[in-house]
Amino acid sequence: MPAAPKSPIKNGERVKKIIARLHRAHPDAKLALNFSSPFELLIALILAAQCTDEKVNAVTGSLLFKKYRTPEDYARVPAEELEADIRPTGFYRNKTRAIQRCCQQLIERFGGRVPDNLEDLITLSGVGRKTANMVLGNAFGQPAIGVDTHVMRLAQRLGLTRQDDPDKIEADLTPIVPKKDQVHFCHLLQFHGRRVCVARKPKCHECVVSDLCPYPNKTPGPVQQKPRPAFGRKPGRL
């Protein structure tokens, strides 16, 4: 892992440049999960554990969000039926328990509504700081940094943190990322992480922030081979 620069001020200045460049490179960056309410996003995020966003969108779009519209719908359905509905997302038994417990808690403690503050959100079953921050930022429009695998990997490679724990990474990023940019900053890192700064072999030669990145294991660009002359051929003959 690259060493994080010592000065928070310099880090903050570098973050602003990183945001500006990534915004130009990924103008379509947004949360990949589809939702139309804080409750739908909460369910989608629980399903997204160990599952691709594309698969979650396929399950929620084709069936789940049409069949289940309220916490009561999830809480009262037989567990076996919900398990069958979310089976393609994997770990469907654990996710069913988390969803049904979470929905029951929403009903009993919050009148069936998703709370709009971190302290209450993290008391719900299946909801940690990452999920809570993503709900706050994307559904309620509040400044928040949700540290998923892409945000973690890029924050480390960019030298913005030395930490491996998501909560500690969030603590490192929060003071150096402008509040107004925090949610979009996460979207930009997610898109850049999927398209360019991939896990196993980052495409450093395509990276628009390569000169701002201290990552020591940068990958070289493809070697351009010169065309070899066709020895022994006469002009005009095949």
C-alpha positions as CSV (number, residue, x, y, z in Angstrom):
1,M,0.0,0.0,0.0
2,P,1.4,3.5,-0.9
3,A,2.3,5.8,2.0
4,A,-0.3,8.5,2.6
5,P,1.0,12.0,2.2
6,K,1.6,13.7,5.6
7,S,-0.2,17.0,5.1
8,P,-4.0,16.9,5.2
9,I,-4.0,20.3,3.4
10,K,-2.0,18.8,0.5
11,N,-4.3,15.8,0.5
12,G,-7.3,18.0,0.3
13,E,-5.8,19.9,-2.6
14,R,-5.1,16.7,-4.4
15,V,-8.6,15.3,-3.8
16,K,-10.1,18.4,-5.5
17,K,-7.9,17.7,-8.6
18,I,-8.8,14.0,-8.5
19,I,-12.5,14.8,-8.3
20,A,-12.3,17.3,-11.2
21,R,-10.4,14.9,-13.5
22,L,-12.5,11.8,-12.7
23,H,-15.7,13.9,-13.2
24,R,-14.5,14.7,-16.8
25,A,-13.5,11.0,-17.3
26,H,-16.8,9.6,-15.9
27,P,-19.6,12.1,-16.4
28,D,-22.1,9.3,-16.1
29,A,-20.9,8.2,-12.6
30,K,-23.8,7.5,-10.2
31,L,-24.9,4.8,-7.8
32,A,-25.3,1.6,-9.8
33,L,-28.2,0.3,-7.8
34,N,-31.7,1.2,-9.0
35,F,-34.2,2.5,-6.5
36,S,-37.1,5.0,-6.1
37,S,-37.2,5.5,-2.4
38,P,-35.0,5.2,0.7
39,F,-36.7,1.9,1.6
40,E,-36.0,0.4,-1.8
41,L,-32.3,1.5,-1.6
42,L,-32.0,-0.1,1.9
43,I,-33.3,-3.4,0.6
44,A,-31.1,-3.3,-2.5
45,L,-28.0,-2.6,-0.4
46,I,-28.7,-5.6,1.9
47,L,-29.1,-7.7,-1.2
48,A,-25.9,-6.3,-2.7
49,A,-23.6,-8.0,-0.1
50,Q,-21.4,-10.5,-2.0
51,C,-23.4,-9.9,-5.2
52,T,-23.1,-7.7,-8.2
53,D,-25.2,-4.5,-8.6
54,E,-26.3,-5.8,-12.0
55,K,-27.7,-9.0,-10.5
56,V,-29.4,-7.0,-7.7
57,N,-31.0,-4.7,-10.2
58,A,-32.3,-7.7,-12.2
59,V,-33.9,-9.2,-9.2
60,T,-35.4,-6.0,-7.8
61,G,-36.5,-4.7,-11.2
62,S,-38.2,-7.8,-12.5
63,L,-39.9,-8.9,-9.3
64,L,-39.0,-7.7,-5.9
65,F,-40.0,-4.1,-6.0
66,K,-43.2,-4.9,-7.8
67,K,-44.2,-7.6,-5.3
68,Y,-43.0,-6.0,-2.1
69,R,-43.7,-2.3,-1.6
70,T,-43.7,-1.8,2.2
71,P,-41.9,-3.2,5.2
72,E,-45.1,-5.0,6.1
73,D,-45.0,-6.8,2.8
74,Y,-41.5,-8.2,3.6
75,A,-42.2,-8.9,7.3
76,R,-45.4,-11.0,6.7
77,V,-44.4,-13.1,3.8
78,P,-43.2,-16.7,4.6
79,A,-39.4,-16.8,4.8
80,E,-39.3,-19.6,2.2
81,E,-41.1,-17.5,-0.4
82,L,-38.8,-14.5,0.1
83,E,-35.8,-16.8,-0.1
84,A,-37.0,-18.1,-3.4
85,D,-37.5,-14.5,-4.7
86,I,-34.0,-13.3,-3.8
87,R,-32.1,-16.6,-4.3
88,P,-30.2,-15.3,-7.4
89,T,-28.4,-12.7,-5.2
90,G,-26.7,-15.5,-3.1
91,F,-26.7,-16.0,0.6
92,Y,-30.5,-15.8,0.3
93,R,-31.3,-17.4,3.7
94,N,-29.1,-14.9,5.6
95,K,-30.4,-12.0,3.5
96,T,-34.0,-13.1,4.1
97,R,-33.4,-13.1,7.9
98,A,-31.7,-9.7,7.7
99,I,-34.5,-8.1,5.5
100,Q,-37.3,-9.5,7.6
101,R,-35.8,-8.4,10.9
102,C,-34.9,-5.0,9.5
103,C,-38.5,-4.5,8.3
104,Q,-39.9,-5.6,11.6
105,Q,-37.7,-3.1,13.3
106,L,-38.8,-0.4,10.9
107,I,-42.4,-1.1,11.7
108,E,-42.0,-1.4,15.5
109,R,-39.6,1.5,16.1
110,F,-39.9,3.9,13.2
111,G,-43.4,3.7,12.0
112,G,-42.4,1.8,8.9
113,R,-40.2,4.6,7.6
114,V,-36.4,4.5,7.0
115,P,-34.7,6.8,9.5
116,D,-32.6,9.7,8.1
117,N,-29.8,9.6,10.6
118,L,-26.7,7.4,11.1
119,E,-27.3,6.6,14.7
120,D,-30.7,5.0,14.0
121,L,-29.8,3.4,10.8
122,I,-26.9,1.4,12.2
123,T,-29.3,-0.2,14.8
124,L,-31.2,-2.0,12.0
125,S,-30.5,-5.6,11.2
126,G,-28.1,-6.0,8.3
127,V,-27.1,-2.3,8.3
128,G,-23.5,-1.2,9.0
129,R,-21.9,2.2,8.5
130,K,-21.3,1.6,4.8
131,T,-25.0,0.8,4.1
132,A,-26.2,3.6,6.4
133,N,-23.9,6.2,4.7
134,M,-25.0,5.1,1.2
135,V,-28.7,5.5,2.2
136,L,-28.0,8.9,3.8
137,G,-26.0,10.1,0.8
138,N,-28.0,8.7,-2.1
139,A,-31.6,8.6,-0.7
140,F,-31.6,11.6,1.6
141,G,-29.0,13.9,-0.1
142,Q,-26.8,14.2,3.0
143,P,-23.0,14.4,2.9
144,A,-21.7,10.9,3.5
145,I,-18.9,8.5,2.5
146,G,-19.8,4.9,2.0
147,V,-16.7,2.8,1.8
148,D,-17.3,-0.2,-0.5
149,T,-14.5,-2.3,-2.1
150,H,-13.9,0.2,-4.9
151,V,-13.7,3.2,-2.6
152,M,-11.4,1.2,-0.3
153,R,-9.0,0.1,-3.0
154,L,-8.7,3.4,-4.7
155,A,-8.4,5.4,-1.5
156,Q,-5.5,3.2,-0.6
157,R,-3.8,3.3,-4.0
158,L,-4.2,7.1,-4.2
159,G,-2.5,7.4,-0.8
160,L,-5.5,8.9,0.9
161,T,-5.5,6.4,3.7
162,R,-3.2,3.7,5.2
163,Q,-6.1,1.9,6.8
164,D,-7.7,-1.4,5.9
165,D,-10.8,-1.0,8.1
166,P,-13.7,0.7,6.2
167,D,-14.8,2.7,9.2
168,K,-11.2,4.1,9.6
169,I,-11.0,4.8,5.9
170,E,-14.2,6.8,6.1
171,A,-12.7,8.7,9.0
172,D,-9.6,9.5,6.9
173,L,-11.6,10.6,3.8
174,T,-14.3,12.7,5.6
175,P,-12.1,15.7,6.5
176,I,-10.4,15.9,3.1
177,V,-13.3,15.5,0.7
178,P,-15.5,18.6,0.5
179,K,-19.0,17.8,2.0
180,K,-20.7,18.9,-1.2
181,D,-18.7,16.3,-3.2
182,Q,-18.6,13.4,-0.8
183,V,-21.4,11.3,-2.4
184,H,-20.3,11.9,-5.9
185,F,-16.7,11.3,-4.9
186,C,-17.7,7.7,-4.0
187,H,-19.5,7.3,-7.3
188,L,-16.4,8.5,-9.2
189,L,-14.1,6.1,-7.3
190,Q,-16.6,3.2,-8.0
191,F,-16.8,3.9,-11.7
192,H,-13.0,4.4,-12.0
193,G,-12.5,1.3,-10.0
194,R,-14.7,-0.7,-12.4
195,R,-13.4,0.7,-15.6
196,V,-9.7,1.6,-15.1
197,C,-8.3,1.0,-11.6
198,V,-9.4,-2.6,-11.5
199,A,-8.3,-4.9,-8.7
200,R,-5.8,-7.3,-10.3
201,K,-4.3,-5.3,-13.1
202,P,-5.0,-1.6,-13.1
203,K,-4.9,0.2,-16.4
204,C,-2.5,2.8,-15.2
205,H,-1.6,3.9,-18.7
206,E,-5.3,4.9,-19.2
207,C,-5.7,6.7,-15.8
208,V,-6.4,10.4,-15.8
209,V,-5.0,10.7,-12.2
210,S,-1.9,8.6,-12.7
211,D,0.4,11.6,-11.9
212,L,-1.5,12.3,-8.7
213,C,-1.3,8.6,-7.6
214,P,1.6,7.3,-5.5
215,Y,0.7,3.6,-6.1
216,P,4.0,1.8,-6.5
217,N,2.9,-1.1,-8.7
218,K,1.7,0.8,-11.7
219,T,1.2,-1.3,-14.7
220,P,2.9,-0.3,-18.0
221,G,1.0,0.4,-21.2
222,P,0.9,-2.1,-24.0
223,V,4.1,-2.3,-26.0
224,Q,3.7,-1.0,-29.5
225,Q,5.4,-3.3,-32.0
226,K,6.8,-1.9,-35.2
227,P,5.5,-3.6,-38.4
228,R,8.0,-6.0,-39.7
229,P,9.1,-5.6,-43.4
230,A,8.0,-8.2,-45.8
231,F,11.5,-9.5,-46.8
232,G,11.8,-11.3,-50.1
233,R,8.7,-9.8,-51.6
234,K,8.9,-8.0,-54.9
235,P,6.8,-4.8,-55.4
236,G,3.4,-5.5,-56.9
237,R,3.5,-9.2,-56.2
238,L,1.6,-11.2,-53.6
